[in-house]
Amino acid sequence: MRNRIISAAVAAVTAAVSCGIVSADGGAAVNLIKNGDFDGVTLTEIGDWKFKTYDKWISGGSIVEDGGNHYASVNGTGIGQNVAVTQGTPYRLTAKVKTTGSVKLCLQNGDAEYPGDLSSATLASADVTNSDWDTVTVDFNGSVSTNHLFVYVWSDSGVTTCIDDVSLEEYEMTSGIANSKFDDGITGWSETGDGTAMVNDGVLTITNPAEGDTVKQTVTNLEDGKYNLTALAKTTNIEGEAYIYAKTDDHTTATAAIPQTAAMGTVVVPNVTVVDGRCEIGVYAKGGATVTVDNFALTPSESTRVEFLKGGEISKLTYVESQGGKFYRADGTEGDALQIMAENGFNLARIRLLDDPGKGHGDGTYYLPEYFMTEKDCLQLARRAKEKGMQILFSFAYSDYWVDGEKQIIPHRWQEEITAKKLSGEAKYAYLENKTYEYTKDVMQKLIEQGTRPEYVSIGNEIQVGLFFGNQKDKTCMWDSAMYNNADMLARFLNAGARAVREVSPETKIILHSDNGGKLSGRNTFKSALSKVGNNYDVIGVSYYPYYNADVSIDKVVSEFNSLISTYNKDVIVMETGYNWNEYKKGGPWDGQLEDSGYYQNIYGESQEGQRAFLTELYAKLKQVSGGRCIGDCYWDPVMIHDDAYKIGWAQRESDDYSDGNVVPNSTIFDFDGKAVEGQKAMKYNTNSSDTLLISGTVKNGGRPVTDKTLTFTVGGEKYNTVSDKFGDYIVSVPFKDGDIELTLNGSVKTVTPNGRFIVTGVDFDTYTGADTNGIRLKGMHDGGKISYNADYTVPRGKEGEVMLWAALYDNEGRLIEVKRGRSGTFEHMANGGRFNIRAFLWQNSGEPAYATDSAEIDDGNE
């Protein structure tokens, strides 16, 4: 490894933060607006400006002359101009405006010439209410990949608005970045690594970074606060690592993976927390690809910007595990799927609740297996996700079966009540409304009581045409046309669910979710319901699968998101997305549910690298949504992996109870053998600036994993709890600090050096002593009406021949019933229902406790 200073000019970094309108060569800025003063034109022809008339943009309109000065005047229409810009460059729009009412001066994504919908993809705007001439300013930070900006002002009927002296100029935030556009070669930057960094035509290129190469500088004299780091970038190959980054004192490094695209595009590291006025910025590359970067900028983060989350659906995880599904890290070591995903940056778990799935509770042909995705199962999944440091997105399906735009089947138990009470018409709708409220409130209370308050809740799943209408395909399962494509009815049920969430957990954000991301214009029932629900929700979610909408690019989804934000003033999220990492299911040629990659089939193809490339581009562009208001992305289904026995399926057949096949094993984020695929690296290299650090590893005693135990770690005198999983693996969140961190567990100390990482893995404790030591593996069984047990354990070192195992049986009130001695045995107590607990203890022959306990619950006489 070598460390060479490219230039000593870092000392010449600007000593104070200032803003200015400048050109690339440092001279006066060039106004990109043509004919911004409206002079020298006739009253009917104004050149590059166009007026909006009905649904068209036309040349010609009202130009007013006043004392030799010309300006444009509009009433009930708009005036706009499309301007070519440079991606990633900040701009400032200024204009003199006056109005008789209230209007907006806007910058919009103008890649489509003269967009028909003025609310589409608004990037920045300013409210105008002044009745006399005043200068209005709109700043655009350049974080959106767009080749054009559309400048316009729109005036409602009866409101007259006048505009003059319009200018759009580069707006350079001279925030202390030296040579941000590499106009002076690589002056001001330093390099560490084994690659080659050079500048050609004002663009930085890093080649051959086999072991890793970093080009960086430290920006000083910043005002403390939140910043967005942006740059134009691309990489020739998604393999390896390539990202821009920002690192500030006592915070983890925030990173944004660089997409593998033909042309350079904007990459954003959002919400970087600057303290003490310093921020290290740079680009890192490893793995042999050629990485190209230009035009770094640090701009204040939008007040609306939210934390960007990367997650997915985990609802089928318990089911997959019950069928023998196993998961492995990229290095081949087995682990809990949630642990592996968390170690790779997965930080949002979506959990979908069914009421009472099982035979006879489906659509008549298929059903979902009982015991899974139930309240008990989902509560358990929520605990597991929280223990791995994830936020929770809890989805109420209000069904026992799959729900989407084709089917929204009322839960079987609810159907029975409706039938028993002979409810129809308004009486049935009132029942469903009240049931939605009570059911949602009850489950929310249980989530909160167990310490897993969800950060997000979605009312329904793909509800674009309604809730509870039955099976639209063949008009079965209590089909009710009055609830299909009825915005008033949909809003009624959504309000009931939202009211329950608001009452129990006001801080939880509510999501309303439609399919058809990028083509939401055709979902009129859903959009109408959004307006009717009003402030009873917080986030608009869409499903986006390139296969299902083959003509929809990520850019189109981003543009639609911008339009939704402008129209409804809500945050947005991709609730579902999926991409094949293999063309066929195992043993193919058999397509999975996603038959191809749609828009990206001929761009990225269907491979592990293709899946990673798609997700990298998706994350990069979702971070550029207007105002930073995209919460993130949920992958579907990341864990429903292949099994050679073909027991894992999307549903069971009513006719013979067999699985009808797994439809997504080639679009998960684990391969056919359960091993983490390349796509997980898209999550790993998109990280947030945080003042907390995740530490993970394995806890063992005598070489055996310490499983399902609450572990208490100490850092700086403060205690932090987590729970080990069935592999003895743990994740604990502690305060981040630069330099070494001492992590103590039961007297054993490990020194951790974060080096800016969001997680430090492999912090293993090989010996675990103390009150919670788990050297015993206990199994309880129901045996002919009695309860028996079997225990395996490792004798503590030096205690061979000096200890004996005792097992104690307790009832569900914690009262001791019976004690047995030995590794195995049967209690005399008859198990006539109820819940029992067995605890095993190792005692010295002298009568003193030796160490450790383990326990097993016996419920209703069953293991």
Secondary structure, DSSP 8 states (H G I E B T S, - for coil): --EE-S-GGGGGS-SS-EEEE--TTSS-----STTTT--S--SS--TT-EEEETTEEES---EEEETTEEEEEEESSEEEEEEE--TT--EEEEEEEEESS-EEEEEEE-SSSS-S-TTTTEEEEEEE--SS-EEEEEEE-S-S--SEEEEEEE--TT-EEEEEEEEEEEEEEESS-TTTT-TTTTTT-EEEESSEEEEETTEEEEE--SS-EEEEEEE-S--SEEEEEEEEEEES-SSSEEEEEEE-TTS--EEEE----SS-EEEEEEEEEEBTTBEEEEEEEESS--EEEEEEEEEE--TT----EEEEE-TTHHHHHHTT--EE-TTS-EE-HHHHHHHTT--EEEEEE-SS-STTSSSSSEE--TTSSSHHHHHHHHHHHHHTT-EEEEEE--SSS--SSSEE---HHHHHHHHHTT--HHHHHHHHHHHHHHHHHHHHHHHHHTT---SEEEESSS-TT-SS-EETTTTBSS--GGGSS-HHHHHHHHHHHHHHHHHH-TTSEEEEEES-TT-GGG-HHHHHHHHHHTTS--EEEEE--TTTTTT--HHHHHHHHHHHHHHH--EEEEEEE---SSSSSTTSS---SS-S-GGGTTTT-SSHHHHHHHHHHHHHHHTTSGGG-EEEEEES-SS----TT----S-EETTT--B---S-TTSSSB-TTSBB-TTHHHHHT-B---SEEEEEEEBEETTEE--S-EEEEEETTEEEEEE--TTSEEEEEEE--SS-EEEEETTEEEEE--TT-SEE----BS---STT---EEEEEEEETTEEEEEEEE---TT-TTSEEEEEEEE-TT--EEEEEESSEEEEEEE--SSEEEEEEEEEETTSSEEEEEEEEEEETTB-
